């Protein structure tokens, strides 16, 4: 379980393909603090730490994860958002995030404002019932608030701190991001389907 409050960014150092899996060696300021078998969010995807050495950690994504997320396009040198799992005695500063990405969305607009940034994303309209105006969403692991919600698009506003401390600063029109919809909304939606 996560909060969507990014701790740091990591750099992909090595990408290894084996069968339908992709393994990544990632350097981050907190990689040496991880433990084997720890769950860590990488761009919003919960991955298990398999090995740690020389300030790097290794994780593997299987076919199911690669199909649903943007990890299939990860390459050496990319920066990814990193968050360790929530401690139950800590504050929930973002919102409840599972690290189970639902789908991807494509950045369609980036507007630079005086002191903030506005991003618009397009997504598959089959997920339209899972988002609401001023609701929560996770983009590449970052907890954000939605606005300008339509059946197949939404916008988010980024403050300077989030911009500087996440990979939102590198997002451009046409880029694909990982999306996790609000867990409570998903349960309510599922409940309503069977009423």
BARO-628318 format. One record per residue (C-alpha): x, y, z; residue number from 1. Coordinates in nm, 2 decimals, m for minus. Example, Ala and Ser with C-alpha at 12.3 -4.5 7.8 and 13.67 -1.06 7.14 Angstrom:
REM BARO-628318
[[1.23 m0.45 0.78] 1]
[[1.37 m0.11 0.71] 2]
***
This chain:
REM BARO-628318
[[0.00 0.00 0.00] 1]
[[0.13 0.35 m0.09] 2]
[[0.02 0.71 m0.06] 3]
[[0.12 0.86 m0.40] 4]
[[0.37 1.09 m0.23] 5]
[[0.70 1.03 m0.43] 6]
[[1.01 1.00 m0.22] 7]
[[1.27 1.03 m0.49] 8]
[[1.35 0.95 m0.85] 9]
[[1.56 0.65 m0.97] 10]
[[1.76 0.61 m1.29] 11]
[[1.73 0.29 m1.50] 12]
[[2.08 0.16 m1.54] 13]
[[2.02 m0.18 m1.71] 14]
[[1.73 m0.34 m1.89] 15]
[[1.74 m0.72 m1.93] 16]
[[1.48 m0.91 m2.14] 17]
[[1.43 m1.28 m2.06] 18]
[[1.14 m1.46 m2.22] 19]
[[0.83 m1.24 m2.15] 20]
[[0.99 m1.07 m1.85] 21]
[[1.19 m0.75 m1.82] 22]
[[1.44 m0.70 m1.54] 23]
[[1.56 m0.35 m1.44] 24]
[[1.86 m0.24 m1.24] 25]
[[1.78 0.10 m1.09] 26]
[[2.00 0.35 m0.90] 27]
[[1.83 0.58 m0.65] 28]
[[1.93 0.78 m0.34] 29]
[[1.74 0.52 m0.12] 30]
[[1.81 0.19 m0.31] 31]
[[2.07 0.09 m0.04] 32]
[[1.80 0.13 0.22] 33]
[[1.57 m0.13 0.07] 34]
[[1.55 m0.49 0.18] 35]
[[1.51 m0.80 m0.03] 36]
[[1.14 m0.88 m0.09] 37]
[[1.03 m0.53 m0.01] 38]
[[0.75 m0.38 m0.22] 39]
[[0.84 m0.05 m0.38] 40]
[[0.64 0.17 m0.62] 41]
[[0.81 0.24 m0.95] 42]
[[0.61 0.49 m1.16] 43]
[[0.31 0.37 m0.97] 44]
[[0.38 0.00 m1.02] 45]
[[0.44 m0.22 m0.71] 46]
[[0.75 m0.42 m0.78] 47]
[[0.94 m0.66 m0.55] 48]
[[1.31 m0.58 m0.47] 49]
[[1.50 m0.89 m0.57] 50]
[[1.87 m0.78 m0.52] 51]
[[2.06 m0.48 m0.39] 52]
[[2.42 m0.39 m0.46] 53]
[[2.64 m0.09 m0.53] 54]
[[2.36 0.16 m0.46] 55]
[[2.13 m0.02 m0.71] 56]
[[1.83 m0.24 m0.68] 57]
[[1.69 m0.50 m0.91] 58]
[[1.32 m0.56 m1.00] 59]
[[1.14 m0.77 m1.26] 60]
[[0.81 m0.71 m1.44] 61]
[[0.62 m1.00 m1.59] 62]
[[0.41 m1.01 m1.90] 63]
[[0.08 m0.91 m1.73] 64]
[[0.25 m0.59 m1.58] 65]
[[0.42 m0.51 m1.91] 66]
[[0.09 m0.54 m2.10] 67]
[[m0.10 m0.30 m1.87] 68]
[[0.17 m0.04 m1.79] 69]
[[0.44 0.17 m1.96] 70]
[[0.72 m0.05 m1.83] 71]
[[0.74 m0.21 m2.17] 72]
[[0.89 0.11 m2.30] 73]
[[1.14 0.17 m2.02] 74]
[[1.49 0.22 m2.14] 75]
[[1.83 0.28 m1.99] 76]
[[1.87 0.64 m1.86] 77]
[[1.50 0.70 m1.79] 78]
[[1.40 0.85 m1.46] 79]
[[1.12 0.68 m1.26] 80]
[[0.93 0.79 m0.95] 81]
[[1.01 0.59 m0.64] 82]
[[0.80 0.54 m0.32] 83]
[[0.84 0.29 m0.04] 84]
[[0.53 0.13 0.10] 85]
[[0.31 0.31 0.36] 86]
[[0.40 0.26 0.73] 87]
[[0.08 0.21 0.92] 88]
[[0.19 0.46 1.19] 89]
[[0.25 0.73 0.93] 90]
[[0.04 1.01 0.78] 91]
[[m0.16 0.94 0.46] 92]
[[m0.06 1.26 0.28] 93]
[[m0.19 1.16 m0.06] 94]
[[m0.46 0.89 m0.10] 95]
[[m0.48 0.52 m0.07] 96]
[[m0.27 0.37 m0.36] 97]
[[m0.23 0.00 m0.42] 98]
[[0.05 0.01 m0.68] 99]
[[m0.18 m0.19 m0.91] 100]
[[m0.19 0.01 m1.23] 101]
[[m0.53 0.00 m1.41] 102]
[[m0.42 0.13 m1.75] 103]
[[m0.21 0.39 m1.93] 104]
[[m0.31 0.73 m2.05] 105]
[[m0.15 0.96 m2.31] 106]
[[m0.04 1.32 m2.24] 107]
[[m0.23 1.54 m2.49] 108]
[[m0.15 1.89 m2.36] 109]
[[0.11 2.06 m2.14] 110]
[[0.05 2.42 m2.04] 111]
[[0.31 2.61 m1.85] 112]
[[0.16 2.87 m1.63] 113]
[[0.31 3.13 m1.40] 114]
[[0.42 2.91 m1.11] 115]
[[0.24 2.59 m1.21] 116]
[[0.19 2.34 m1.49] 117]
[[m0.13 2.19 m1.63] 118]
[[m0.14 1.85 m1.80] 119]
[[m0.42 1.69 m1.99] 120]
[[m0.44 1.32 m2.05] 121]
[[m0.65 1.10 m2.28] 122]
[[m0.76 0.75 m2.17] 123]
[[m0.99 0.47 m2.28] 124]
[[m1.35 0.58 m2.21] 125]
[[m1.44 0.24 m2.07] 126]
[[m1.28 0.37 m1.75] 127]
[[m1.50 0.69 m1.75] 128]
[[m1.71 0.58 m1.45] 129]
[[m1.40 0.56 m1.23] 130]
[[m1.31 0.93 m1.22] 131]
[[m1.49 1.23 m1.09] 132]
[[m1.43 1.60 m1.08] 133]
[[m1.19 1.69 m0.79] 134]
[[m1.13 1.32 m0.73] 135]
[[m0.80 1.15 m0.68] 136]
[[m0.59 0.97 m0.94] 137]
[[m0.23 0.83 m0.95] 138]
[[m0.02 0.92 m1.25] 139]
[[0.32 0.74 m1.26] 140]
[[0.27 0.68 m0.89] 141]
[[0.20 1.05 m0.80] 142]
[[m0.12 1.13 m0.61] 143]
[[m0.30 1.41 m0.80] 144]
[[m0.64 1.58 m0.81] 145]
[[m0.86 1.57 m1.12] 146]
[[m1.04 1.85 m1.30] 147]
[[m1.19 1.92 m1.64] 148]
[[m1.31 1.55 m1.64] 149]
[[m1.48 1.42 m1.95] 150]
[[m1.56 1.07 m2.07] 151]
[[m1.21 1.02 m2.21] 152]
[[m0.99 1.29 m2.07] 153]
[[m0.89 1.48 m1.75] 154]
[[m0.65 1.74 m1.64] 155]
[[m0.42 1.78 m1.34] 156]
[[m0.24 2.08 m1.20] 157]
[[0.12 2.05 m1.08] 158]
[[0.27 2.27 m0.81] 159]
[[0.65 2.35 m0.83] 160]
[[0.75 2.11 m0.55] 161]
[[0.58 1.81 m0.73] 162]
[[0.72 1.93 m1.07] 163]
[[1.08 1.94 m0.93] 164]
[[1.07 1.62 m0.73] 165]
[[0.89 1.38 m0.98] 166]
[[0.93 1.29 m1.34] 167]
[[0.63 1.50 m1.44] 168]
[[0.89 1.76 m1.53] 169]
[[1.00 1.54 m1.83] 170]
[[0.65 1.46 m1.96] 171]
[[0.58 1.58 m2.31] 172]
[[0.28 1.56 m2.54] 173]
[[0.24 1.20 m2.67] 174]
[[0.41 1.04 m2.36] 175]
[[0.24 0.74 m2.20] 176]
[[0.18 0.73 m1.82] 177]
[[0.06 0.47 m1.57] 178]
[[m0.28 0.53 m1.42] 179]
[[m0.43 0.39 m1.11] 180]
[[m0.78 0.50 m1.04] 181]
[[m0.91 0.56 m0.68] 182]
[[m0.96 0.23 m0.50] 183]
[[m1.27 0.34 m0.32] 184]
[[m1.43 0.45 m0.65] 185]
[[m1.35 0.11 m0.81] 186]
[[m1.52 m0.07 m0.52] 187]
[[m1.83 0.15 m0.54] 188]
[[m1.84 0.11 m0.92] 189]
[[m1.82 m0.27 m0.89] 190]
[[m2.10 m0.27 m0.62] 191]
[[m2.33 m0.06 m0.84] 192]
[[m2.28 m0.30 m1.13] 193]
[[m2.45 m0.58 m0.93] 194]
[[m2.74 m0.37 m0.78] 195]
***
